[in-house]
Amino acid sequence: MNIDYAALTDLYQITMAQGYFDHGMGTTQACFHMYFRNYPFKGGYAIACGLDQLAELVESYRFTDEDIEYLRGLKAPAGGSLFHDDFLSYLADFRLSVDIDAVHEGTPVFPNEPLVRVVGPILECQLIETPLLNCVNFETLVATKAARVCQAAETPVAEFGLRRAQGAAGGVWASRAAVVGGCASTSNVLAGRLFDIPVSGTHAHSWVMSFPDELTAFRAYAKSFPNNCILLVDTYDVEQGVKNAITVGLEMRERGERLMGIRIDSGDLTWLSKMARRMLDEAGLDDCGIVLSNDLDEYTIRSIRQEGVNAMSWGVGTKLACAYDQPTLGGVYKLSCTRPEGSGEWVDHIKISESIQKLTTPGVLDVRRYYDESGRIAGDMVFDTNADVNADEVIVDPYDGLRRKKLAGKRYETLLKPLARGGRCVLEADARSAMAARERTRAGLETLDETQKRLLNPHTYPVGLERGLFDRRSALVSKMRGFA
């Protein structure tokens, strides 16, 4: 999509960039990490998403002539121009040179472990913070919601939340994220074209209302779409709607065609779908499926299924595309170390704050994911790529070190993969494909224990610090607090 990512930022990113420029710090090497602190939807996992858009950001990041002129016109509160000409000339020719590593889309991820690592000149790292967070926060949230909905549904889920989504761009990326999370299709035609993902849809109540009667409307639709006929039966009365659908379904059968299904979009979906199933079966249309929609989420779907309904598929809109019950993931982007130009050593940095949950971790970080003998994931270890790794134990409690987990000897993989080198995207096509990411989601969720996938009160997955990194951070906290 054609988005001006350079201008899609908070003003303080650009004011800090000018400050770095003015004080000769712009080329100081820095390392930042993006992560989130709490499980979304009070669940047991999140699904990483937004990395394709991050790759797009890297490829297209430029300050346009219009951007420069706009910044030139901004005034400081006390008077005068906010930005000076030397800095604006620098921005006019600016190109990214950062290295970015990130987990692949569709990977199950957990709180307090890096999803993205950015290394490069601190000025550049700072400029891309806001659009990076915008990409990854929103799409990870929607992909996670989609995974939960699809887990509850077990049969295909179609996403159709565009009309309720947060604007055009939000709707497009939400549709892609929903497919990454497991949805079989989207109603969003633009998303289908841009991302090569399946699209689906039939007709609305207005189709039925525009004809003299429901039966005429159904017959007309079947004539126009004999190979994609799903009839919406609740415009007036569901029972009569099903009867009319049966009439059309039998007529289609005589022509060698098939009524694929009916859709119910209001009322008591359990009661109505059971009634419809009996009527369809008694008429000999046992191959006609039932699609359910109407403000669904994972909890409603689970309840309907527990009451014995076997839907062919589900349509989920508002509560999926808008991540209705949690408006934001709350991911953050934090500086962890710097390396002055000409120096070979990284200098640790830490944010302590008055809230212990906001304590950051120093170093150039990555994640090891360990697996047990059954192929299930056993625990994640955050470690510093520039330090020796002690894999004997992971400090699971990041604050007082009391909880520990033994992971020595287990098979593991490292999660962060190259996304950009020297400001150029290096992701291969498979790593950017929404459909490939959907398969990674499916495979990744199979590595979770069932207790971690519970919708309510899931088991907490162990994520912790490598022992040496924990000790180093503890020492740095003591130093910054004046205790050492």
Residue pairs with C-beta under 8 A, 6 or more apart in sequence:
1 56
1 169
1 172
1 194
3 56
3 60
3 169
4 64
4 67
5 56
5 57
5 60
5 61
5 128
5 131
6 61
6 62
6 63
6 64
6 67
6 91
6 94
6 127
7 63
7 64
7 67
7 70
8 130
8 131
8 134
9 127
9 129
9 130
9 131
10 130
13 126
13 127
13 129
13 130
14 71
14 83
14 127
15 82
16 126
17 26
17 87
17 123
17 126
17 127
18 83
18 84
18 87
19 25
20 26
20 28
20 122
20 123
20 126
21 86
21 87
21 90
21 123
22 87
25 122
25 123
26 121
26 122
26 123
27 121
27 123
27 341
28 121
28 122
28 338
28 339
28 340
28 341
29 119
29 120
29 121
29 122
29 338
29 339
29 340
29 341
30 119
30 120
30 121
30 122
30 125
30 335
30 337
30 338
30 339
31 117
31 118
31 119
31 125
31 335
31 336
31 337
31 338
31 346
31 363
31 364
31 365
32 117
32 118
32 119
32 125
32 129
32 333
32 334
32 335
32 336
33 114
33 116
33 117
33 118
33 333
33 334
33 336
33 361
33 365
34 114
34 115
34 116
34 117
34 118
34 132
34 133
34 136
34 331
34 332
34 333
35 111
35 112
35 113
35 114
35 115
35 331
35 332
35 334
36 46
36 111
36 112
36 115
36 137
36 140
36 329
36 330
36 331
36 332
37 111
37 112
37 330
37 332
37 357
37 358
38 111
38 330
39 45
39 46
39 110
39 111
39 458
40 46
40 140
40 141
40 144
40 145
40 323
40 326
40 329
41 144
41 145
41 148
41 325
41 326
42 456
43 144
43 148
43 455
43 458
44 448
44 451
44 452
44 453
44 454
44 458
44 459
44 460
44 461
45 108
45 109
45 110
45 144
45 147
45 445
45 448
45 452
45 453
45 458
45 461
46 108
46 109
46 110
46 140
46 141
46 143
46 144
46 329
47 106
47 107
47 108
47 109
47 140
47 143
47 144
47 146
47 147
47 180
47 181
47 441
47 444
48 102
48 103
48 104
48 105
48 106
48 107
48 108
48 109
48 115
48 136
48 140
48 143
49 105
49 106
49 136
49 139
49 140
49 142
49 143
49 177
49 180
49 181
49 437
50 105
50 135
50 136
50 137
50 138
50 139
50 140
50 173
50 177
51 102
51 103
51 104
51 105
51 116
51 135
51 136
51 419
51 427
51 431
51 432
52 105
52 176
52 195
52 427
52 432
52 434
52 437
53 135
53 139
53 173
54 100
54 102
54 116
54 132
54 135
54 136
54 419
55 419
55 420
55 425
55 427
55 432
57 128
57 131
57 132
57 135
58 96
58 98
58 100
58 419
58 420
58 423
58 424
58 425
59 424
59 425
61 95
61 96
61 128
61 423
62 94
62 95
63 91
63 92
63 94
65 92
67 91
68 88
68 91
68 92
71 82
71 83
71 88
71 91
72 81
72 83
72 85
72 88
74 81
74 82
74 83
75 81
75 82
76 82
95 423
96 120
96 124
96 128
96 420
96 423
97 120
97 121
97 124
97 422
97 423
98 118
98 119
98 120
98 121
98 124
98 125
98 128
98 420
98 422
98 423
99 118
99 119
99 120
99 418
99 420
99 421
99 422
100 116
100 117
100 118
100 119
100 418
100 419
100 420
101 116
101 117
101 366
101 416
101 417
101 418
101 419
102 115
102 116
102 117
102 416
102 417
102 419
103 109
103 115
103 116
103 367
103 415
103 416
103 417
104 417
104 431
104 437
104 440
105 143
105 180
105 431
105 434
105 437
105 440
106 143
106 180
106 436
106 437
106 438
106 439
106 440
106 441
106 444
107 415
107 440
107 444
108 377
108 441
108 444
108 445
108 447
108 448
109 115
109 140
109 415
110 380
110 461
110 463
111 463
112 382
112 398
112 463
113 367
113 380
113 382
113 415
113 463
114 365
114 366
114 367
114 382
114 416
115 136
115 140
115 331
116 132
116 136
116 333
116 416
116 419
117 364
117 365
117 366
117 416
118 125
118 128
118 132
118 333
119 125
119 364
120 423
122 335
122 338
124 423
125 335
129 333
132 333
133 331
133 332
133 333
135 173
136 329
136 331
137 328
137 329
137 330
137 331
138 170
138 173
138 174
138 177
138 328
138 329
139 173
139 174
139 176
139 177
139 180
140 177
140 329
140 331
141 177
141 323
141 326
141 328
141 329
142 173
142 174
142 177
142 178
142 181
142 320
142 321
142 323
143 177
143 178
143 180
143 181
143 441
144 181
145 178
145 181
145 298
145 319
145 320
145 323
145 326
146 157
146 159
146 177
146 178
146 179
146 180
146 181
146 182
146 183
146 320
147 181
147 182
147 441
147 445
148 298
148 455
149 157
149 181
149 182
149 183
149 296
149 297
149 298
149 301
149 314
149 316
149 320
150 157
150 181
150 182
150 183
151 182
151 298
151 445
151 453
151 455
152 298
152 299
152 301
152 302
152 305
152 455
153 298
153 301
153 305
153 311
153 314
154 305
155 310
155 311
155 312
155 313
155 314
156 183
156 184
156 185
156 312
156 313
156 314
157 182
157 183
157 184
157 313
157 314
157 315
157 316
158 183
158 184
158 185
158 186
158 187
158 200
158 201
158 313
158 314
158 315
158 316
159 174
159 175
159 178
159 179
159 183
159 185
159 186
159 187
159 188
159 316
159 317
159 320
159 321
160 186
160 187
160 188
160 201
160 293
160 315
160 316
160 317
161 171
161 174
161 175
161 178
161 316
161 317
161 318
161 319
161 320
161 321
161 322
162 171
162 174
162 175
162 186
162 187
162 188
162 191
162 321
163 317
164 317
164 318
164 321
164 322
165 171
165 174
165 321
165 322
166 174
166 322
171 188
171 191
171 321
172 188
172 190
172 191
172 194
174 320
174 321
174 322
175 186
175 187
175 188
175 191
175 192
175 195
175 197
175 321
176 186
176 191
176 194
176 195
176 197
176 434
178 186
178 320
178 321
179 185
179 186
179 195
179 197
179 198
179 434
179 435
179 438
180 434
180 437
180 438
180 441
181 438
181 441
182 438
182 441
182 442
183 316
183 320
183 438
184 198
184 200
184 313
185 197
185 198
185 199
185 200
186 192
186 197
186 198
186 199
186 200
187 199
187 200
187 201
188 199
189 199
191 197
191 199
192 198
192 199
195 434
196 433
196 434
196 435
197 434
197 435
202 221
202 225
202 228
202 229
202 230
202 231
202 232
202 263
203 221
203 231
203 232
204 232
205 232
205 234
205 235
205 265
207 217
207 221
207 232
208 214
208 217
208 218
208 232
208 235
208 236
209 235
210 217
211 217
211 220
214 235
214 236
214 240
214 241
214 244
215 244
215 247
215 248
218 231
218 244
218 245
218 247
218 248
219 248
219 251
221 229
221 231
222 229
222 231
222 248
222 251
222 252
222 257
222 259
226 252
226 255
226 257
227 257
228 260
229 248
229 252
229 257
229 258
229 259
229 260
230 260
230 261
230 262
230 263
230 291
231 241
231 244
231 245
231 248
231 259
231 261
231 262
231 263
232 241
232 262
232 263
232 265
233 241
233 242
233 244
233 245
233 262
233 263
233 264
233 276
234 241
234 263
234 264
234 265
234 266
234 267
234 272
235 241
238 264
238 267
238 272
238 275
238 276
239 275
239 279
241 262
242 262
242 275
242 276
242 279
242 280
243 279
245 259
245 262
245 288
246 279
246 280
246 283
246 285
248 259
249 258
249 259
249 280
249 283
249 285
249 288
250 283
250 284
250 285
252 258
252 259
253 259
253 285
258 287
258 288
259 285
259 288
260 288
260 289
261 288
261 289
261 290
261 291
261 312
261 313
262 276
262 280
262 288
262 289
262 290
262 291
263 290
263 291
263 292
263 293
263 315
264 272
264 273
264 276
264 290
264 291
264 292
264 293
264 294
265 293
265 294
265 315
266 294
267 294
269 292
269 294
269 304
269 309
270 303
270 304
270 307
270 308
270 309
273 290
273 292
273 304
273 309
273 311
274 308
274 309
276 290
277 290
277 310
280 286
280 288
280 290
289 311
289 312
289 313
290 309
290 311
290 312
291 311
291 312
291 313
291 314
291 315
292 304
292 309
292 311
292 314
292 315
293 314
293 315
293 316
293 317
295 317
295 318
295 319
296 314
296 315
296 316
296 319
297 316
297 319
297 320
297 324
297 325
298 455
299 455
301 314
301 316
302 455
304 311
305 311
318 324
319 325
334 351
334 360
335 349
335 351
335 360
336 348
336 349
336 350
336 360
336 361
336 362
336 363
336 364
336 365
337 346
337 347
337 348
337 349
337 362
337 363
337 364
338 346
338 347
338 349
339 345
339 346
339 347
340 347
346 363
346 364
346 386
348 362
348 363
348 472
348 476
349 360
349 362
350 359
350 360
350 361
350 362
350 473
350 476
350 477
350 480
351 358
351 359
351 360
352 359
352 477
352 480
352 481
353 359
356 399
359 398
359 399
359 473
359 477
361 382
361 398
361 465
361 469
361 473
362 384
362 472
362 473
362 476
363 384
363 385
363 386
363 387
363 469
363 472
364 384
364 385
364 386
365 382
365 383
365 384
365 385
366 382
366 383
366 385
366 414
366 415
366 416
367 380
367 381
367 382
367 383
367 414
367 415
367 416
368 380
368 381
368 383
368 389
368 391
368 412
368 413
368 414
368 415
369 377
369 380
369 412
369 413
369 414
369 415
370 377
370 378
370 379
370 380
370 381
370 407
370 410
370 411
370 412
371 377
371 378
371 410
371 411
371 412
371 413
371 447
372 378
372 410
375 447
376 447
376 448
376 449
377 447
377 448
377 461
378 407
378 410
378 462
379 394
379 396
379 405
379 407
379 461
379 462
379 463
379 464
380 394
380 415
380 461
380 462
380 463
380 464
381 391
381 394
381 407
381 412
381 463
381 464
381 465
381 466
382 463
382 464
382 465
382 466
382 469
383 389
383 465
383 466
383 469
384 466
384 468
384 469
384 472
387 466
387 468
387 469
387 472
388 468
389 466
389 468
390 466
390 467
390 468
391 407
391 408
391 412
391 466
392 406
392 407
392 408
392 467
393 404
393 405
393 406
393 407
393 408
393 467
394 404
394 405
394 407
394 462
394 464
394 465
394 466
394 467
395 401
395 403
395 404
395 464
395 465
395 466
395 467
395 470
396 403
396 404
396 405
396 462
396 463
396 464
397 403
397 404
397 464
398 464
398 465
398 470
401 470
401 474
403 464
404 464
405 462
405 464
417 431
418 426
418 427
419 425
419 426
419 427
420 426
430 436
445 453
448 461
449 459
451 458
451 459
452 458
452 459
452 461
464 470
465 473
475 484
478 484
